[in-house]
Amino acid sequence: MPDELLERLRRFHDDAFPTQRSLFRHLVDDGQHPTTLFIGCSDSRLVPYLLTGAGPGELFLVRNVGAFVPPWDQSEGFHGTAAAIEFAVLNLEVRRIVVCGHSHCGAIRALYGEVPPQAQNLRCWLELGREAALPVAEPGAEALRRTEQRAVVLQLERLMDYPMVRERVEARTLTLHGWHYVIEDGEVHVFDIGRGGFVPASAADNAGTAPYLLGDPDDPSRTLDASGVPSAG
């Protein structure tokens, strides 16, 4: 029986790699300098390179169940996502962080259902999205969509608890972006705080704004808190 994975590896080496050999050589000699940290769900239908048109060396990728961000609790535990955030911001000095959720997300659906008793780590991990869940017993399609989008904003807010992230956001050297990819439409909806929600990229005038901004450059007396609500400065 043919080994499909082995055949794919060989095709990459023989067919794809030669067309980009010089690029990979450059990325080895000069090192990686990605401009964007992309935190996305592990769902196989979400393909960051297809969505963004990025090539090798452009995205620093973090994939996990639900595209969740663990809290900054200084526990120094085995937090792979937290370590990646620190590395991307402090070592790679990325200029953007994108949190990308998507439609029909199994992690979000699991917030309203049962988790197998053997999945102890999964049960604990899903709590990172619990705050986004709506007070409904059996969510319909609209409730799930809203929960998916609320979860993205929740992770953006949690990112602001990372000192290195907050410092750079306040210095305006780092921007945060929330995306919700609608698989069946092939369109990403970006979170635009100015318009109060998620906007299809085809109708947006920016790639998304985070739920936190240090003031309004047109009106320094106004600030935005972590929920994105304007308040007196």
N, C-alpha and C positions, 0 to 999 in steps of 0.2 A: 504494500500500500504506500503510495507516495507521501512523503513528509511535506505538507504544504508550507509550513513555516520555514523549513530549510530551503525550499524552492524560492520563497520570497526573499530570503537573505541573499541567495545567489543572484537573483535578478537585480537586487539593489547594488551589489558589488560590481556586477558585470555591465548593467545597463544605466542605472541612475547615477551612481557615484562618479563615473568618468565625466559626465556632463558638468559636474560641480566640483571637480577635483581642486581647482585653484582656490575656490571659495573656502573649502574645508582646510586647505593648507594655510590660508590667511588666518582662519579662526584658530588654528593651532599656534601659528607663529606670533600672532598679535593678541591672542586670548579672546575671550568672549566679552562683549560689551552690549548686552541687551538693554533696551530702553524701557521695557515694559515687563512687570511681574504680572502674570496671568494666573489668577486663582480660579480654577474651574472645577465643575463636578466631574467625577470619574466616569460618568455615563458615556458609553461608547459612541453615542450619536452626536456628542459634542466634540468637534474637531477644531481646536483653536487656529491651526494654520490655514484651514479652509475659510474660516470666518474672517480672519484678518488679512489674508493674503501674505502673511509673513514667511520669511525664509529662514534657513539655519542661522542661529546667532541673534535673532531679533527678539524672541520671547523667552523669558525665564518662566518655566511652567511649574505649577503646583496643582496636582489633581487630588481630590479626595471626595468622599461621599457627601454630596450636598453643597460643595464649594463653601464649606464652613471655615471660620477663623476662630481658633481657640483663644481664650482670654489671656491677656497679659497678667499672669498671676505670680510670676517670678518663682515658680515651683521647680524650675530647672529639670523637668521631667523629659520623657521621650516624646517631644512634640515636634514631629517632622514639619508640619505646616508652619509653626511658629519659627522654627530654625530657618526655614526657607525665606520667610519674610525678613528676618534679621539679616540674612546673608545678602538678599537682593537689595535691601536698602543701604546697609552699611558697607558692604564689599563691592557690589556691582553698581551702586548708586543709580538705580533705575529712576526714571522721571515720572513713571505712571504705575499705578496698581489698578488692575481690573479685577473685579469680582463678577464672575459670570455664572448665573443660574440658567435654568432652562425649563421648558414646558414638559409635562409628563414626567416630572422628577420622582423617582422612587423613594428618595430620602424624604422628600416633603410629604409624599403620600404616607410614609411610615409614621410620621408624626401623629397621624390619626388612627393608626392601627396597632396591631400587636407585633412585637419583635420576638423572633425565636429565642427561647431561653438560653440556647448555647451561644448566642451572639451578644456576649456581655460587653465587649468593646463597642459594638455598634449601638447598643442601647444607650451607653454613656455618651457616645459621640453625637447622637441625634439630639441630645439636650441642648446642643449649641444652636439648634434651630427652633427650640420649643417656644421661645418668646414670639416667634412670627406666626404661630398657629392661631387660628380663629376659634371662637367658642361655639363650634358646631360638632355634632356627633358624627355625622356622615357627610363629608364635604362633597359638593358637586364640582364641576369643571371650573366655574368662576371662583369658588372659594380656594381651590387648589392653585389657580393662577395667581390670585392675590397673595396667597401664602408664599409662593415661590418668589414673588417680587419683594414682599416684606422681608423674607429671609436674606435677600441680597443686601437690602438697606441695613439690616441688622449687622451683617458682617462688616460693612463699611464703617458703621459706628464703632464696632469693636476694634477695628484697625486703629482708630484714633487713640486707643488706650496704650498702644505701643509707643514708648517715648521717642524712638527714632523716627517713627512715622509722623507723629504729631509735630515734632520739631521741624521737619522738612515741609509739611503741609503749611505750617504757620509761616515758614520762610519762603513759601511759594516756589520751592524747588521740586515739589512732588505733588501730583494730583491723584485723586481717587475717583474711580469710575465704576458704576454699577450697571451691569447688563443682564437682560433676560432674553435668552434665545428661544424663539418659537420655532420648534423643529419643523412642524408641518408647513409653515409659511416661508421658511428660509430667511427669516428676518430677525435681527437683534433689536430689542427695544432698550433704549438707553435711559438711565435715570437722570432727569433734568430737574434740578431743584427749583429753577425759575418757573417751570411750568407745572410743578407740583406732582410729578409722577413720571411714569415710564412712557417714552415716546418712540414710535418706530424710527429706526435710523433713516428711513427714506423721507421722513418729515422733520427730522431733527436738524438743528443748526450747530450742534457740537456733539462730541463723542460721549457726553454724559458728565454730570457734575455730582460731586459727592454730597452727602447730607451734612457736610460741615465745611464752612468757609470762614476764613478769618476776615470778617468784615466785608463790606460792600465797597469796591474801589470807587464807585460813583457817589457813595454816601457813607463816609467813615463813621457816622454816628450809629449805623445799624450793623448788627452782627447776626450770625446764625448759630444757634446752639446745635447740639448733636442730633436733634430730631429734624433740623432744617427749618425751624420756625423763626422768622425774623423777630428780633427783640431789641429794645433800646440798649445802646452800648454804654 
